[in-house]
Amino acid sequence: MKYDLFIRVALTEDLPERHLRRGDVATVVEYHPGRPGQEPGYTLEVFNAVSETVDVVTVRESQIERLTAAELLSVRPMAASTA
Protein backbone atom coordinates (compact mmCIF):
# COMPACT_ATOMS: atom_id res chain seq x y z
CA MET A 1 0.00 0.00 0.00
CA LYS A 2 1.49 3.30 -1.12
CA TYR A 3 -0.61 5.54 1.16
CA ASP A 4 -1.32 4.75 4.81
CA LEU A 5 -4.86 4.88 6.09
CA PHE A 6 -6.02 8.15 7.66
CA ILE A 7 -3.36 10.37 6.10
CA ARG A 8 -4.30 13.48 4.17
CA VAL A 9 -3.67 13.57 0.43
CA ALA A 10 -4.43 15.98 -2.42
CA LEU A 11 -6.28 15.25 -5.62
CA THR A 12 -4.10 15.41 -8.75
CA GLU A 13 -7.02 16.09 -11.09
CA ASP A 14 -10.49 17.60 -11.08
CA LEU A 15 -13.48 15.35 -10.37
CA PRO A 16 -16.19 17.59 -11.86
CA GLU A 17 -18.97 15.05 -11.34
CA ARG A 18 -18.23 15.27 -7.59
CA HIS A 19 -17.57 19.06 -7.58
CA LEU A 20 -13.97 18.42 -6.46
CA ARG A 21 -10.88 20.10 -7.86
CA ARG A 22 -7.21 19.34 -8.26
CA GLY A 23 -5.50 20.24 -4.99
CA ASP A 24 -8.52 19.54 -2.77
CA VAL A 25 -7.42 17.73 0.37
CA ALA A 26 -8.99 14.47 1.55
CA THR A 27 -8.30 11.69 4.05
CA VAL A 28 -7.55 8.12 2.98
CA VAL A 29 -10.09 5.79 4.62
CA GLU A 30 -9.77 2.57 2.62
CA TYR A 31 -7.34 0.83 0.25
CA HIS A 32 -8.42 -1.19 -2.80
CA PRO A 33 -5.56 -3.38 -4.13
CA GLY A 34 -7.00 -3.85 -7.63
CA ARG A 35 -6.92 -6.99 -9.71
CA PRO A 36 -3.82 -8.10 -11.67
CA GLY A 37 -3.02 -5.43 -14.24
CA GLN A 38 -5.41 -2.96 -12.57
CA GLU A 39 -4.30 0.19 -10.76
CA PRO A 40 -4.89 0.19 -6.99
CA GLY A 41 -7.41 2.64 -5.59
CA TYR A 42 -8.43 4.42 -2.41
CA THR A 43 -11.61 5.60 -0.80
CA LEU A 44 -11.25 9.18 0.43
CA GLU A 45 -13.32 11.24 2.82
CA VAL A 46 -13.54 14.92 1.91
CA PHE A 47 -14.21 17.49 4.64
CA ASN A 48 -15.18 21.15 4.55
CA ALA A 49 -13.21 23.83 6.42
CA VAL A 50 -14.93 23.03 9.74
CA SER A 51 -14.34 19.24 9.53
CA GLU A 52 -17.80 18.18 8.36
CA THR A 53 -17.86 15.36 5.80
CA VAL A 54 -18.98 16.62 2.40
CA ASP A 55 -18.23 13.57 0.23
CA VAL A 56 -16.75 10.09 0.14
CA VAL A 57 -15.15 9.14 -3.18
CA THR A 58 -13.15 6.25 -4.60
CA VAL A 59 -10.22 7.15 -6.85
CA ARG A 60 -7.29 5.52 -8.60
CA GLU A 61 -3.89 5.77 -6.93
CA SER A 62 -2.67 8.08 -9.72
CA GLN A 63 -5.41 10.59 -8.83
CA ILE A 64 -3.89 11.46 -5.44
CA GLU A 65 -0.54 12.61 -4.07
CA ARG A 66 1.08 13.16 -0.71
CA LEU A 67 1.03 16.58 0.92
CA THR A 68 4.43 18.19 1.42
CA ALA A 69 5.85 20.84 3.74
CA ALA A 70 6.40 23.08 0.69
CA GLU A 71 2.64 23.45 0.15
CA LEU A 72 0.05 25.73 1.76
CA LEU A 73 -3.58 24.83 2.36
CA SER A 74 -6.25 27.24 1.15
CA VAL A 75 -10.04 27.38 1.03
CA ARG A 76 -12.54 27.82 -1.77
CA PRO A 77 -16.33 28.00 -1.85
CA MET A 78 -18.06 24.64 -2.31
CA ALA A 79 -20.43 24.12 -5.20
CA ALA A 80 -24.13 24.32 -4.28
CA SER A 81 -24.34 20.52 -4.12
CA THR A 82 -21.39 18.22 -3.42
CA ALA A 83 -23.18 15.00 -2.57
N, C-alpha and C positions, 0 to 999 in steps of 0.2 A: 504494500500500500504506500503510495507516494505521499499522501496527505494524511496526517493523524486526525482522528475524530475530534471534534469540538474546537478546532483551530479556525481562525478567520482567514478567508481567502478573498480575492477579487475576481470578478468576471473578466475574461479577456475579450469578450464580444457582447454586442447587444443581444437581448432576448426580447424583441419587440412584442411578441405575443403575450409576454408576462409583464410588460412595462418596466423591464430592467435594462440597465445600460452598462456598457463596458466600464469597469472601475468600481461598480457597486460592490459593496462588501457583504459577505455572507458567512455563515458558520457551517462547517462540514458536520453533518449528523449521521451519515451512513455511507458506506463504501459498497460499490457494485463491481466485482472483479471482471465481469464480461466473459464471454465465451471465447474459445480459441480463435485468434484472428480478429477479435472485437476489442475496441478500446474500452478500458475500465471507465467507470462513472462514479458520481457522487450525488447524494441528495444533500441539498443545502437549505438552511433556514435563513430567510432574509428578514431583517428587523428594521424598523424605522428608527429615527433619532432618539426616541425615548424607550427603546428596547421592547417594543411590541412587535410580535410576529406579523409580517405583511404577506409573506408567501413562503411556500416550500416548493423547491424545484429540483429536478434531477437533470444533471448535465454530464457531458463527456469530460474526461480528465483534461483534455486540451482546452476546455472552455474556462478553466480557472488557473490562478497563479498565486503563489505565496505573497504575503505582504512583506515589505522590507522597511528598514529604518529610514531609507531615503525617500519615503513617500509620506504625504500628508493626507489625512482624511478630510472630506468636505461633505456638505449636505446639498441636496437639491430637492425641489418639490416633487412629491409623488404624483403620478397620473391619477385621475379621478377614481379609477378602479384598478387595483393591482391583484385582485384574487381571481 
